[in-house]
Amino acid sequence: MSNTVFYKDTFTKISEEKKDIVFTVAIAEFAAMGYNATNINTIAQKAKISIGSLYSYFESKEDLFLAMAEKGYELLNKALAELHPEEGTVFEVIERLLHIAFAYAEKHTDFCRIYLDLSTEGLSHLSERLTENVETSYVHVYKKLLAAAKAKGEVRADLDVDMAAFFLDNIVVMLQFSLASSYYRSRIKLYLGEDYAQDRKRIIAGLMRIVKRSFS
């Protein structure tokens, strides 16, 4: 995670209830409208605070948006604490990872939409301010997991660990986007059909078959 703090000291001094209201409203607005179309005055009105108060908490709309992104990363880190990469075979760990990704996307859909918005080229100037976000740790986790599996003979001896980690990351990211975005939901239905697209166990089982055939 980045050591950068995107809120002012005054924000730390308000009650947890007020913080939650600001976060809840801001997250919902950014997720529904996207960064560019979101009006910070609307956020202040819905949070029942003055625009002056909001600017006393956050320097700018950019900082408010990035604070929301950081909040999402924190929640994702907590979810990933349940991964336990040292327990079970590499394929059992990957299956747990897919279940965690699925559950996070269902529970925190708005954060996934914010991340999707942040990943666009138009907001690259914002993503660059997140100099060391949660993705950095993912790279190490995936590569360490696959390298250990290769050493234990759980995967092919000729497996390209870097490429396999990249492949795994793309599966996880696109799975979450497919659950959070209307556009990507329509794509998953296009490929899998209505019933299949709504069956979490079936989707994960299908992905695991592909992963096992690729890595074994």
Number of C-alpha atoms within 10 A of each C-alpha: 15 12 9 13 11 20 18 14 12 11 17 11 10 11 9 11 9 14 15 12 15 21 19 16 18 24 24 17 21 24 22 14 14 18 19 11 10 17 15 20 15 14 23 19 13 16 20 13 15 14 16 11 12 21 18 15 22 20 13 15 17 15 19 23 24 23 21 22 20 22 15 21 19 15 13 18 15 11 15 17 10 11 18 11 19 10 9 10 14 22 19 13 17 23 18 18 21 23 17 19 21 21 16 20 22 14 12 16 19 21 25 25 25 25 20 17 20 21 13 12 10 12 13 12 12 17 19 11 15 18 13 14 18 17 12 12 12 15 15 12 14 20 19 16 19 24 21 16 19 20 11 12 11 16 20 14 13 9 15 14 19 15 11 18 21 13 12 17 16 12 16 18 14 13 21 25 22 21 24 23 17 12 11 16 18 16 14 20 15 11 10 13 12 13 9 14 19 15 10 14 11 13 16 19 13 11 15 17 11 12 18 13 10 12 20 15
